[in-house]
Amino acid sequence: MGLKGCVIITAMAILEIRKYPDEVLKKKALQVEKVNDKVRKLIDDMIETMHAAPGVGLAAPQVGVSKKIIVIDISSKEEQFPLIVLINPEITDTDGLVSSDEGCLSLPKYNTVVKRAEKVVVKGLDREGRVVVIEADGLLARALQHEIDHLDGLLLIDRISSIKREFFKKRFQKVLANAARE
């Protein structure tokens, strides 16, 4: 009996989320040249990983893949927004400025206030390779900017003052030292 007409389903995997100071987090991600099944499998695994974390967004570098892919799901906080997948996203317009508390899956147990654009327009490709444009404000605008920062090798701590950054690094060193003793 042949497989003609059958659909082969591959299981999704939960990937390891890379943590600061992993080098992949500081590199600029590469453009996705072709949207194919390999890219869609990575997207599915990223979605599974984001939900398991749990988080509202995830960028491919956070799972060790230096490609320009992000997934965002803020539906748990704002029901009207469905899951978003963007390949090669770029911010094409911004408006306003707002400060708000932010956290990051790659900087566990660390939150800080960050200034970001209040509204953004983002252009990219969906999981099928079609061009999409998203106009966003509020939490969605913040999540888009945060995840696109990851594609540019920027972390949350790169958006705070040098004094706050030094405080974070000292605190982080203590966390590492305590973890090594356990």
Secondary structure as UniProt FT lines:
FT   TURN            4..5
FT   TURN            20..21
FT   HELIX           23..26
FT   HELIX           37..52
FT   TURN            53..54
FT   STRAND          57..59
FT   HELIX           60..63
FT   STRAND          69..72
FT   TURN            75..77
FT   TURN            79..80
FT   STRAND          84..95
FT   STRAND          98..104
FT   TURN            105..106
FT   STRAND          107..116
FT   STRAND          119..125
FT   TURN            127..128
FT   STRAND          131..137
FT   HELIX           138..151
FT   TURN            152..153
FT   HELIX           156..159
FT   HELIX           162..181
//
